[in-house]
């Protein structure tokens, strides 16, 4: 996630929990860009919200295939 101020890597493990589903669809490819936060052989774990979404908060139902597609792009 390139816009997190003050965070410096590289890390062997990054966990995005309750983060990804709050990003608008157009923000997701930008958030997946390499930033140096994840080590070369590091592991990125992302939790996804599926199914019915709350109406009182901005969240998006995100298919896993979409996320892996963003990660596969250089």
mmCIF file of the N, C-alpha and C atoms, coordinates in Angstrom:
data_MODEL
# 
_entry.id   MODEL 
# 
loop_
_atom_site.group_PDB 
_atom_site.id 
_atom_site.type_symbol 
_atom_site.label_atom_id 
_atom_site.label_alt_id 
_atom_site.label_comp_id 
_atom_site.label_asym_id 
_atom_site.label_entity_id 
_atom_site.label_seq_id 
_atom_site.pdbx_PDB_ins_code 
_atom_site.Cartn_x 
_atom_site.Cartn_y 
_atom_site.Cartn_z 
_atom_site.occupancy 
_atom_site.B_iso_or_equiv 
_atom_site.pdbx_formal_charge 
_atom_site.auth_seq_id 
_atom_site.auth_comp_id 
_atom_site.auth_asym_id 
_atom_site.auth_atom_id 
_atom_site.pdbx_PDB_model_num 
ATOM 1   N N  . UNK A 1 1  ? 0.851   -1.165  0.000   1.00 0.00 ? 1  UNK A N  1 
ATOM 2   C CA . UNK A 1 1  ? 0.000   0.000   0.000   1.00 0.00 ? 1  UNK A CA 1 
ATOM 3   C C  . UNK A 1 1  ? 0.900   1.233   0.000   1.00 0.00 ? 1  UNK A C  1 
ATOM 4   N N  . UNK A 1 2  ? 1.021   1.863   -1.127  1.00 0.00 ? 2  UNK A N  1 
ATOM 5   C CA . UNK A 1 2  ? 2.016   2.921   -1.299  1.00 0.00 ? 2  UNK A CA 1 
ATOM 6   C C  . UNK A 1 2  ? 1.765   4.196   -0.513  1.00 0.00 ? 2  UNK A C  1 
ATOM 7   N N  . UNK A 1 3  ? 0.578   4.441   -0.034  1.00 0.00 ? 3  UNK A N  1 
ATOM 8   C CA . UNK A 1 3  ? 0.274   5.713   0.612   1.00 0.00 ? 3  UNK A CA 1 
ATOM 9   C C  . UNK A 1 3  ? 0.305   5.682   2.131   1.00 0.00 ? 3  UNK A C  1 
ATOM 10  N N  . UNK A 1 4  ? 0.873   4.655   2.738   1.00 0.00 ? 4  UNK A N  1 
ATOM 11  C CA . UNK A 1 4  ? 0.940   4.603   4.198   1.00 0.00 ? 4  UNK A CA 1 
ATOM 12  C C  . UNK A 1 4  ? 2.188   5.367   4.648   1.00 0.00 ? 4  UNK A C  1 
ATOM 13  N N  . UNK A 1 5  ? 2.004   6.524   5.292   1.00 0.00 ? 5  UNK A N  1 
ATOM 14  C CA . UNK A 1 5  ? 3.172   7.323   5.682   1.00 0.00 ? 5  UNK A CA 1 
ATOM 15  C C  . UNK A 1 5  ? 3.916   6.693   6.860   1.00 0.00 ? 5  UNK A C  1 
ATOM 16  N N  . UNK A 1 6  ? 5.233   6.789   6.820   1.00 0.00 ? 6  UNK A N  1 
ATOM 17  C CA . UNK A 1 6  ? 6.054   6.368   7.935   1.00 0.00 ? 6  UNK A CA 1 
ATOM 18  C C  . UNK A 1 6  ? 6.310   4.882   8.054   1.00 0.00 ? 6  UNK A C  1 
ATOM 19  N N  . UNK A 1 7  ? 5.795   4.085   7.146   1.00 0.00 ? 7  UNK A N  1 
ATOM 20  C CA . UNK A 1 7  ? 6.009   2.641   7.202   1.00 0.00 ? 7  UNK A CA 1 
ATOM 21  C C  . UNK A 1 7  ? 7.136   2.297   6.236   1.00 0.00 ? 7  UNK A C  1 
ATOM 22  N N  . UNK A 1 8  ? 8.151   1.591   6.744   1.00 0.00 ? 8  UNK A N  1 
ATOM 23  C CA . UNK A 1 8  ? 9.301   1.229   5.919   1.00 0.00 ? 8  UNK A CA 1 
ATOM 24  C C  . UNK A 1 8  ? 9.516   -0.272  5.975   1.00 0.00 ? 8  UNK A C  1 
ATOM 25  N N  . UNK A 1 9  ? 9.807   -0.863  4.842   1.00 0.00 ? 9  UNK A N  1 
ATOM 26  C CA . UNK A 1 9  ? 10.057  -2.297  4.770   1.00 0.00 ? 9  UNK A CA 1 
ATOM 27  C C  . UNK A 1 9  ? 11.519  -2.537  4.487   1.00 0.00 ? 9  UNK A C  1 
ATOM 28  N N  . UNK A 1 10 ? 11.838  -3.696  4.048   1.00 0.00 ? 10 UNK A N  1 
ATOM 29  C CA . UNK A 1 10 ? 10.902  -4.745  3.658   1.00 0.00 ? 10 UNK A CA 1 
ATOM 30  C C  . UNK A 1 10 ? 10.532  -5.663  4.829   1.00 0.00 ? 10 UNK A C  1 
ATOM 31  N N  . UNK A 1 11 ? 9.321   -6.209  4.731   1.00 0.00 ? 11 UNK A N  1 
ATOM 32  C CA . UNK A 1 11 ? 8.813   -7.148  5.724   1.00 0.00 ? 11 UNK A CA 1 
ATOM 33  C C  . UNK A 1 11 ? 8.677   -8.528  5.088   1.00 0.00 ? 11 UNK A C  1 
ATOM 34  N N  . UNK A 1 12 ? 8.880   -9.561  5.873   1.00 0.00 ? 12 UNK A N  1 
ATOM 35  C CA . UNK A 1 12 ? 8.710   -10.929 5.394   1.00 0.00 ? 12 UNK A CA 1 
ATOM 36  C C  . UNK A 1 12 ? 7.238   -11.315 5.311   1.00 0.00 ? 12 UNK A C  1 
ATOM 37  N N  . UNK A 1 13 ? 6.396   -10.622 6.084   1.00 0.00 ? 13 UNK A N  1 
ATOM 38  C CA . UNK A 1 13 ? 4.972   -10.936 6.111   1.00 0.00 ? 13 UNK A CA 1 
ATOM 39  C C  . UNK A 1 13 ? 4.177   -9.645  6.243   1.00 0.00 ? 13 UNK A C  1 
ATOM 40  N N  . UNK A 1 14 ? 3.184   -9.472  5.376   1.00 0.00 ? 14 UNK A N  1 
ATOM 41  C CA . UNK A 1 14 ? 2.245   -8.364  5.488   1.00 0.00 ? 14 UNK A CA 1 
ATOM 42  C C  . UNK A 1 14 ? 0.844   -8.950  5.571   1.00 0.00 ? 14 UNK A C  1 
ATOM 43  N N  . UNK A 1 15 ? 0.054   -8.482  6.539   1.00 0.00 ? 15 UNK A N  1 
ATOM 44  C CA . UNK A 1 15 ? -1.316  -8.939  6.708   1.00 0.00 ? 15 UNK A CA 1 
ATOM 45  C C  . UNK A 1 15 ? -2.248  -7.752  6.531   1.00 0.00 ? 15 UNK A C  1 
ATOM 46  N N  . UNK A 1 16 ? -3.131  -7.844  5.545   1.00 0.00 ? 16 UNK A N  1 
ATOM 47  C CA . UNK A 1 16 ? -4.147  -6.822  5.332   1.00 0.00 ? 16 UNK A CA 1 
ATOM 48  C C  . UNK A 1 16 ? -5.478  -7.418  5.773   1.00 0.00 ? 16 UNK A C  1 
ATOM 49  N N  . UNK A 1 17 ? -5.872  -7.095  6.967   1.00 0.00 ? 17 UNK A N  1 
ATOM 50  C CA . UNK A 1 17 ? -7.107  -7.628  7.527   1.00 0.00 ? 17 UNK A CA 1 
ATOM 51  C C  . UNK A 1 17 ? -8.087  -6.470  7.706   1.00 0.00 ? 17 UNK A C  1 
ATOM 52  N N  . UNK A 1 18 ? -9.267  -6.608  7.156   1.00 0.00 ? 18 UNK A N  1 
ATOM 53  C CA . UNK A 1 18 ? -10.318 -5.578  7.141   1.00 0.00 ? 18 UNK A CA 1 
ATOM 54  C C  . UNK A 1 18 ? -9.856  -4.293  6.451   1.00 0.00 ? 18 UNK A C  1 
ATOM 55  N N  . UNK A 1 19 ? -8.981  -4.439  5.470   1.00 0.00 ? 19 UNK A N  1 
ATOM 56  C CA . UNK A 1 19 ? -8.486  -3.285  4.720   1.00 0.00 ? 19 UNK A CA 1 
ATOM 57  C C  . UNK A 1 19 ? -8.967  -3.334  3.274   1.00 0.00 ? 19 UNK A C  1 
ATOM 58  N N  . UNK A 1 20 ? -8.735  -4.447  2.611   1.00 0.00 ? 20 UNK A N  1 
ATOM 59  C CA . UNK A 1 20 ? -8.934  -4.529  1.163   1.00 0.00 ? 20 UNK A CA 1 
ATOM 60  C C  . UNK A 1 20 ? -10.368 -4.233  0.750   1.00 0.00 ? 20 UNK A C  1 
ATOM 61  N N  . UNK A 1 21 ? -11.356 -4.718  1.503   1.00 0.00 ? 21 UNK A N  1 
ATOM 62  C CA . UNK A 1 21 ? -12.744 -4.533  1.109   1.00 0.00 ? 21 UNK A CA 1 
ATOM 63  C C  . UNK A 1 21 ? -13.209 -3.090  1.262   1.00 0.00 ? 21 UNK A C  1 
ATOM 64  N N  . UNK A 1 22 ? -12.394 -2.263  1.894   1.00 0.00 ? 22 UNK A N  1 
ATOM 65  C CA . UNK A 1 22 ? -12.737 -0.844  2.035   1.00 0.00 ? 22 UNK A CA 1 
ATOM 66  C C  . UNK A 1 22 ? -12.173 0.013   0.904   1.00 0.00 ? 22 UNK A C  1 
ATOM 67  N N  . UNK A 1 23 ? -11.298 -0.572  0.099   1.00 0.00 ? 23 UNK A N  1 
ATOM 68  C CA . UNK A 1 23 ? -10.738 0.165   -1.037  1.00 0.00 ? 23 UNK A CA 1 
ATOM 69  C C  . UNK A 1 23 ? -11.709 0.137   -2.206  1.00 0.00 ? 23 UNK A C  1 
ATOM 70  N N  . UNK A 1 24 ? -11.883 1.292   -2.840  1.00 0.00 ? 24 UNK A N  1 
ATOM 71  C CA . UNK A 1 24 ? -12.713 1.338   -4.044  1.00 0.00 ? 24 UNK A CA 1 
ATOM 72  C C  . UNK A 1 24 ? -12.031 0.515   -5.134  1.00 0.00 ? 24 UNK A C  1 
ATOM 73  N N  . UNK A 1 25 ? -12.806 -0.044  -6.058  1.00 0.00 ? 25 UNK A N  1 
ATOM 74  C CA . UNK A 1 25 ? -12.218 -0.882  -7.117  1.00 0.00 ? 25 UNK A CA 1 
ATOM 75  C C  . UNK A 1 25 ? -11.066 -0.210  -7.864  1.00 0.00 ? 25 UNK A C  1 
ATOM 76  N N  . UNK A 1 26 ? -11.149 1.087   -8.096  1.00 0.00 ? 26 UNK A N  1 
ATOM 77  C CA . UNK A 1 26 ? -10.071 1.778   -8.821  1.00 0.00 ? 26 UNK A CA 1 
ATOM 78  C C  . UNK A 1 26 ? -8.828  1.972   -7.951  1.00 0.00 ? 26 UNK A C  1 
ATOM 79  N N  . UNK A 1 27 ? -8.946  1.861   -6.631  1.00 0.00 ? 27 UNK A N  1 
ATOM 80  C CA . UNK A 1 27 ? -7.801  1.995   -5.731  1.00 0.00 ? 27 UNK A CA 1 
ATOM 81  C C  . UNK A 1 27 ? -7.028  0.684   -5.584  1.00 0.00 ? 27 UNK A C  1 
ATOM 82  N N  . UNK A 1 28 ? -7.668  -0.432  -5.836  1.00 0.00 ? 28 UNK A N  1 
ATOM 83  C CA . UNK A 1 28 ? -7.050  -1.731  -5.589  1.00 0.00 ? 28 UNK A CA 1 
ATOM 84  C C  . UNK A 1 28 ? -5.800  -1.999  -6.432  1.00 0.00 ? 28 UNK A C  1 
ATOM 85  N N  . UNK A 1 29 ? -5.817  -1.745  -7.744  1.00 0.00 ? 29 UNK A N  1 
ATOM 86  C CA . UNK A 1 29 ? -4.571  -1.971  -8.500  1.00 0.00 ? 29 UNK A CA 1 
ATOM 87  C C  . UNK A 1 29 ? -3.422  -1.088  -8.018  1.00 0.00 ? 29 UNK A C  1 
ATOM 88  N N  . UNK A 1 30 ? -3.724  0.135   -7.631  1.00 0.00 ? 30 UNK A N  1 
ATOM 89  C CA . UNK A 1 30 ? -2.694  1.058   -7.125  1.00 0.00 ? 30 UNK A CA 1 
ATOM 90  C C  . UNK A 1 30 ? -2.119  0.525   -5.816  1.00 0.00 ? 30 UNK A C  1 
ATOM 91  N N  . UNK A 1 31 ? -2.988  0.005   -4.955  1.00 0.00 ? 31 UNK A N  1 
ATOM 92  C CA . UNK A 1 31 ? -2.550  -0.516  -3.654  1.00 0.00 ? 31 UNK A CA 1 
ATOM 93  C C  . UNK A 1 31 ? -1.683  -1.763  -3.798  1.00 0.00 ? 31 UNK A C  1 
ATOM 94  N N  . UNK A 1 32 ? -1.785  -2.458  -4.906  1.00 0.00 ? 32 UNK A N  1 
ATOM 95  C CA . UNK A 1 32 ? -1.033  -3.691  -5.112  1.00 0.00 ? 32 UNK A CA 1 
ATOM 96  C C  . UNK A 1 32 ? 0.341   -3.426  -5.745  1.00 0.00 ? 32 UNK A C  1 
ATOM 97  N N  . UNK A 1 33 ? 0.609   -2.189  -6.130  1.00 0.00 ? 33 UNK A N  1 
ATOM 98  C CA . UNK A 1 33 ? 1.904   -1.882  -6.757  1.00 0.00 ? 33 UNK A CA 1 
ATOM 99  C C  . UNK A 1 33 ? 3.051   -2.140  -5.795  1.00 0.00 ? 33 UNK A C  1 
ATOM 100 N N  . UNK A 1 34 ? 4.179   -2.608  -6.319  1.00 0.00 ? 34 UNK A N  1 
ATOM 101 C CA . UNK A 1 34 ? 5.352   -2.831  -5.467  1.00 0.00 ? 34 UNK A CA 1 
ATOM 102 C C  . UNK A 1 34 ? 5.823   -1.515  -4.840  1.00 0.00 ? 34 UNK A C  1 
ATOM 103 N N  . UNK A 1 35 ? 6.118   -1.553  -3.553  1.00 0.00 ? 35 UNK A N  1 
ATOM 104 C CA . UNK A 1 35 ? 6.544   -0.349  -2.843  1.00 0.00 ? 35 UNK A CA 1 
ATOM 105 C C  . UNK A 1 35 ? 7.800   -0.572  -2.015  1.00 0.00 ? 35 UNK A C  1 
ATOM 106 N N  . UNK A 1 36 ? 8.289   -1.805  -1.957  1.00 0.00 ? 36 UNK A N  1 
ATOM 107 C CA . UNK A 1 36 ? 9.420   -2.099  -1.108  1.00 0.00 ? 36 UNK A CA 1 
ATOM 108 C C  . UNK A 1 36 ? 9.002   -2.520  0.293   1.00 0.00 ? 36 UNK A C  1 
ATOM 109 N N  . UNK A 1 37 ? 7.684   -2.534  0.575   1.00 0.00 ? 37 UNK A N  1 
ATOM 110 C CA . UNK A 1 37 ? 7.234   -2.968  1.900   1.00 0.00 ? 37 UNK A CA 1 
ATOM 111 C C  . UNK A 1 37 ? 7.368   -4.475  2.070   1.00 0.00 ? 37 UNK A C  1 
ATOM 112 N N  . UNK A 1 38 ? 7.177   -5.233  0.996   1.00 0.00 ? 38 UNK A N  1 
ATOM 113 C CA . UNK A 1 38 ? 7.226   -6.689  1.064   1.00 0.00 ? 38 UNK A CA 1 
ATOM 114 C C  . UNK A 1 38 ? 8.583   -7.180  0.553   1.00 0.00 ? 38 UNK A C  1 
ATOM 115 N N  . UNK A 1 39 ? 9.233   -8.019  1.343   1.00 0.00 ? 39 UNK A N  1 
ATOM 116 C CA . UNK A 1 39 ? 10.524  -8.591  0.937   1.00 0.00 ? 39 UNK A CA 1 
ATOM 117 C C  . UNK A 1 39 ? 10.344  -9.419  -0.328  1.00 0.00 ? 39 UNK A C  1 
ATOM 118 N N  . UNK A 1 40 ? 11.429  -9.641  -1.042  1.00 0.00 ? 40 UNK A N  1 
ATOM 119 C CA . UNK A 1 40 ? 11.391  -10.358 -2.314  1.00 0.00 ? 40 UNK A CA 1 
ATOM 120 C C  . UNK A 1 40 ? 10.678  -11.700 -2.195  1.00 0.00 ? 40 UNK A C  1 
ATOM 121 N N  . UNK A 1 41 ? 10.936  -12.456 -1.166  1.00 0.00 ? 41 UNK A N  1 
ATOM 122 C CA . UNK A 1 41 ? 10.266  -13.742 -0.966  1.00 0.00 ? 41 UNK A CA 1 
ATOM 123 C C  . UNK A 1 41 ? 9.228   -13.660 0.154   1.00 0.00 ? 41 UNK A C  1 
ATOM 124 N N  . UNK A 1 42 ? 8.726   -12.454 0.408   1.00 0.00 ? 42 UNK A N  1 
ATOM 125 C CA . UNK A 1 42 ? 7.753   -12.246 1.473   1.00 0.00 ? 42 UNK A CA 1 
ATOM 126 C C  . UNK A 1 42 ? 6.376   -12.772 1.111   1.00 0.00 ? 42 UNK A C  1 
ATOM 127 N N  . UNK A 1 43 ? 5.523   -12.833 2.107   1.00 0.00 ? 43 UNK A N  1 
ATOM 128 C CA . UNK A 1 43 ? 4.171   -13.357 1.964   1.00 0.00 ? 43 UNK A CA 1 
ATOM 129 C C  . UNK A 1 43 ? 3.173   -12.250 2.279   1.00 0.00 ? 43 UNK A C  1 
ATOM 130 N N  . UNK A 1 44 ? 2.215   -12.056 1.369   1.00 0.00 ? 44 UNK A N  1 
ATOM 131 C CA . UNK A 1 44 ? 1.158   -11.077 1.551   1.00 0.00 ? 44 UNK A CA 1 
ATOM 132 C C  . UNK A 1 44 ? -0.149  -11.826 1.791   1.00 0.00 ? 44 UNK A C  1 
ATOM 133 N N  . UNK A 1 45 ? -0.776  -11.591 2.945   1.00 0.00 ? 45 UNK A N  1 
ATOM 134 C CA . UNK A 1 45 ? -2.051  -12.222 3.284   1.00 0.00 ? 45 UNK A CA 1 
ATOM 135 C C  . UNK A 1 45 ? -3.132  -11.145 3.290   1.00 0.00 ? 45 UNK A C  1 
ATOM 136 N N  . UNK A 1 46 ? -4.231  -11.399 2.574   1.00 0.00 ? 46 UNK A N  1 
ATOM 137 C CA . UNK A 1 46 ? -5.329  -10.444 2.483   1.00 0.00 ? 46 UNK A CA 1 
ATOM 138 C C  . UNK A 1 46 ? -6.625  -11.153 2.847   1.00 0.00 ? 46 UNK A C  1 
ATOM 139 N N  . UNK A 1 47 ? -7.357  -10.596 3.812   1.00 0.00 ? 47 UNK A N  1 
ATOM 140 C CA . UNK A 1 47 ? -8.679  -11.130 4.105   1.00 0.00 ? 47 UNK A CA 1 
ATOM 141 C C  . UNK A 1 47 ? -9.683  -10.410 3.208   1.00 0.00 ? 47 UNK A C  1 
ATOM 142 N N  . UNK A 1 48 ? -10.665 -11.164 2.713   1.00 0.00 ? 48 UNK A N  1 
ATOM 143 C CA . UNK A 1 48 ? -11.679 -10.598 1.826   1.00 0.00 ? 48 UNK A CA 1 
ATOM 144 C C  . UNK A 1 48 ? -13.053 -10.743 2.450   1.00 0.00 ? 48 UNK A C  1 
ATOM 145 N N  . UNK A 1 49 ? -13.857 -9.739  2.283   1.00 0.00 ? 49 UNK A N  1 
ATOM 146 C CA . UNK A 1 49 ? -15.245 -9.784  2.757   1.00 0.00 ? 49 UNK A CA 1 
ATOM 147 C C  . UNK A 1 49 ? -16.101 -10.260 1.589   1.00 0.00 ? 49 UNK A C  1 
ATOM 148 N N  . UNK A 1 50 ? -16.837 -11.311 1.793   1.00 0.00 ? 50 UNK A N  1 
ATOM 149 C CA . UNK A 1 50 ? -17.708 -11.853 0.747   1.00 0.00 ? 50 UNK A CA 1 
ATOM 150 C C  . UNK A 1 50 ? -19.135 -11.862 1.250   1.00 0.00 ? 50 UNK A C  1 
ATOM 151 N N  . UNK A 1 51 ? -20.082 -11.759 0.329   1.00 0.00 ? 51 UNK A N  1 
ATOM 152 C CA . UNK A 1 51 ? -21.487 -11.851 0.697   1.00 0.00 ? 51 UNK A CA 1 
ATOM 153 C C  . UNK A 1 51 ? -22.106 -10.500 1.008   1.00 0.00 ? 51 UNK A C  1 
ATOM 154 N N  . UNK A 1 52 ? -23.113 -10.520 1.849   1.00 0.00 ? 52 UNK A N  1 
ATOM 155 C CA . UNK A 1 52 ? -23.875 -9.317  2.172   1.00 0.00 ? 52 UNK A CA 1 
ATOM 156 C C  . UNK A 1 52 ? -22.994 -8.293  2.878   1.00 0.00 ? 52 UNK A C  1 
ATOM 157 N N  . UNK A 1 53 ? -23.104 -7.059  2.429   1.00 0.00 ? 53 UNK A N  1 
ATOM 158 C CA . UNK A 1 53 ? -22.283 -5.981  2.981   1.00 0.00 ? 53 UNK A CA 1 
ATOM 159 C C  . UNK A 1 53 ? -23.134 -5.057  3.844   1.00 0.00 ? 53 UNK A C  1 
ATOM 160 N N  . UNK A 1 54 ? -22.551 -4.469  4.882   1.00 0.00 ? 54 UNK A N  1 
ATOM 161 C CA . UNK A 1 54 ? -23.311 -3.540  5.714   1.00 0.00 ? 54 UNK A CA 1 
ATOM 162 C C  . UNK A 1 54 ? -23.659 -2.274  4.934   1.00 0.00 ? 54 UNK A C  1 
ATOM 163 N N  . UNK A 1 55 ? -24.828 -1.726  5.191   1.00 0.00 ? 55 UNK A N  1 
ATOM 164 C CA . UNK A 1 55 ? -25.252 -0.520  4.478   1.00 0.00 ? 55 UNK A CA 1 
ATOM 165 C C  . UNK A 1 55 ? -24.731 0.754   5.138   1.00 0.00 ? 55 UNK A C  1 
ATOM 166 N N  . UNK A 1 56 ? -24.258 0.652   6.356   1.00 0.00 ? 56 UNK A N  1 
ATOM 167 C CA . UNK A 1 56 ? -23.810 1.839   7.085   1.00 0.00 ? 56 UNK A CA 1 
ATOM 168 C C  . UNK A 1 56 ? -22.318 2.128   6.912   1.00 0.00 ? 56 UNK A C  1 
ATOM 169 N N  . UNK A 1 57 ? -21.608 1.301   6.143   1.00 0.00 ? 57 UNK A N  1 
ATOM 170 C CA . UNK A 1 57 ? -20.171 1.504   5.914   1.00 0.00 ? 57 UNK A CA 1 
ATOM 171 C C  . UNK A 1 57 ? -19.845 1.223   4.454   1.00 0.00 ? 57 UNK A C  1 
ATOM 172 N N  . UNK A 1 58 ? -18.838 1.899   3.942   1.00 0.00 ? 58 UNK A N  1 
ATOM 173 C CA . UNK A 1 58 ? -18.413 1.664   2.562   1.00 0.00 ? 58 UNK A CA 1 
ATOM 174 C C  . UNK A 1 58 ? -17.551 0.419   2.507   1.00 0.00 ? 58 UNK A C  1 
ATOM 175 N N  . UNK A 1 59 ? -18.057 -0.620  1.860   1.00 0.00 ? 59 UNK A N  1 
ATOM 176 C CA . UNK A 1 59 ? -17.313 -1.859  1.662   1.00 0.00 ? 59 UNK A CA 1 
ATOM 177 C C  . UNK A 1 59 ? -17.679 -2.419  0.302   1.00 0.00 ? 59 UNK A C  1 
ATOM 178 N N  . UNK A 1 60 ? -16.774 -3.240  -0.240  1.00 0.00 ? 60 UNK A N  1 
ATOM 179 C CA . UNK A 1 60 ? -16.981 -3.819  -1.557  1.00 0.00 ? 60 UNK A CA 1 
ATOM 180 C C  . UNK A 1 60 ? -16.788 -5.328  -1.485  1.00 0.00 ? 60 UNK A C  1 
ATOM 181 N N  . UNK A 1 61 ? -17.674 -6.046  -2.168  1.00 0.00 ? 61 UNK A N  1 
ATOM 182 C CA . UNK A 1 61 ? -17.536 -7.493  -2.298  1.00 0.00 ? 61 UNK A CA 1 
ATOM 183 C C  . UNK A 1 61 ? -16.475 -7.737  -3.370  1.00 0.00 ? 61 UNK A C  1 
ATOM 184 N N  . UNK A 1 62 ? -15.397 -8.408  -3.006  1.00 0.00 ? 62 UNK A N  1 
ATOM 185 C CA . UNK A 1 62 ? -14.265 -8.550  -3.918  1.00 0.00 ? 62 UNK A CA 1 
ATOM 186 C C  . UNK A 1 62 ? -13.990 -10.022 -4.179  1.00 0.00 ? 62 UNK A C  1 
ATOM 187 N N  . UNK A 1 63 ? -14.139 -10.458 -5.433  1.00 0.00 ? 63 UNK A N  1 
ATOM 188 C CA . UNK A 1 63 ? -13.827 -11.844 -5.765  1.00 0.00 ? 63 UNK A CA 1 
ATOM 189 C C  . UNK A 1 63 ? -12.324 -12.113 -5.629  1.00 0.00 ? 63 UNK A C  1 
ATOM 190 N N  . UNK A 1 64 ? -11.941 -13.256 -5.087  1.00 0.00 ? 64 UNK A N  1 
ATOM 191 C CA . UNK A 1 64 ? -10.514 -13.587 -4.944  1.00 0.00 ? 64 UNK A CA 1 
ATOM 192 C C  . UNK A 1 64 ? -9.757  -13.531 -6.264  1.00 0.00 ? 64 UNK A C  1 
ATOM 193 N N  . UNK A 1 65 ? -10.398 -13.913 -7.355  1.00 0.00 ? 65 UNK A N  1 
ATOM 194 C CA . UNK A 1 65 ? -9.725  -13.898 -8.665  1.00 0.00 ? 65 UNK A CA 1 
ATOM 195 C C  . UNK A 1 65 ? -9.291  -12.490 -9.046  1.00 0.00 ? 65 UNK A C  1 
ATOM 196 N N  . UNK A 1 66 ? -10.083 -11.502 -8.645  1.00 0.00 ? 66 UNK A N  1 
ATOM 197 C CA . UNK A 1 66 ? -9.745  -10.119 -8.953  1.00 0.00 ? 66 UNK A CA 1 
ATOM 198 C C  . UNK A 1 66 ? -8.472  -9.702  -8.218  1.00 0.00 ? 66 UNK A C  1 
ATOM 199 N N  . UNK A 1 67 ? -8.358  -10.080 -6.965  1.00 0.00 ? 67 UNK A N  1 
ATOM 200 C CA . UNK A 1 67 ? -7.184  -9.717  -6.164  1.00 0.00 ? 67 UNK A CA 1 
ATOM 201 C C  . UNK A 1 67 ? -5.939  -10.400 -6.712  1.00 0.00 ? 67 UNK A C  1 
ATOM 202 N N  . UNK A 1 68 ? -6.032  -11.678 -7.024  1.00 0.00 ? 68 UNK A N  1 
ATOM 203 C CA . UNK A 1 68 ? -4.856  -12.365 -7.566  1.00 0.00 ? 68 UNK A CA 1 
ATOM 204 C C  . UNK A 1 68 ? -4.468  -11.801 -8.917  1.00 0.00 ? 68 UNK A C  1 
ATOM 205 N N  . UNK A 1 69 ? -5.451  -11.328 -9.670  1.00 0.00 ? 69 UNK A N  1 
ATOM 206 C CA . UNK A 1 69 ? -5.138  -10.678 -10.941 1.00 0.00 ? 69 UNK A CA 1 
ATOM 207 C C  . UNK A 1 69 ? -4.334  -9.413  -10.759 1.00 0.00 ? 69 UNK A C  1 
ATOM 208 N N  . UNK A 1 70 ? -4.694  -8.613  -9.756  1.00 0.00 ? 70 UNK A N  1 
ATOM 209 C CA . UNK A 1 70 ? -3.913  -7.394  -9.460  1.00 0.00 ? 70 UNK A CA 1 
ATOM 210 C C  . UNK A 1 70 ? -2.497  -7.751  -9.052  1.00 0.00 ? 70 UNK A C  1 
ATOM 211 N N  . UNK A 1 71 ? -2.350  -8.817  -8.270  1.00 0.00 ? 71 UNK A N  1 
ATOM 212 C CA . UNK A 1 71 ? -1.030  -9.219  -7.790  1.00 0.00 ? 71 UNK A CA 1 
ATOM 213 C C  . UNK A 1 71 ? -0.147  -9.800  -8.882  1.00 0.00 ? 71 UNK A C  1 
ATOM 214 N N  . UNK A 1 72 ? -0.749  -10.331 -9.925  1.00 0.00 ? 72 UNK A N  1 
ATOM 215 C CA . UNK A 1 72 ? 0.023   -10.955 -11.013 1.00 0.00 ? 72 UNK A CA 1 
ATOM 216 C C  . UNK A 1 72 ? 0.568   -9.920  -11.990 1.00 0.00 ? 72 UNK A C  1 
ATOM 217 N N  . UNK A 1 73 ? 0.015   -8.715  -11.980 1.00 0.00 ? 73 UNK A N  1 
ATOM 218 C CA . UNK A 1 73 ? 0.483   -7.681  -12.914 1.00 0.00 ? 73 UNK A CA 1 
ATOM 219 C C  . UNK A 1 73 ? 1.796   -7.092  -12.410 1.00 0.00 ? 73 UNK A C  1 
ATOM 220 N N  . UNK A 1 74 ? 2.717   -6.831  -13.340 1.00 0.00 ? 74 UNK A N  1 
ATOM 221 C CA . UNK A 1 74 ? 4.007   -6.245  -12.926 1.00 0.00 ? 74 UNK A CA 1 
ATOM 222 C C  . UNK A 1 74 ? 3.884   -4.800  -12.492 1.00 0.00 ? 74 UNK A C  1 
# 
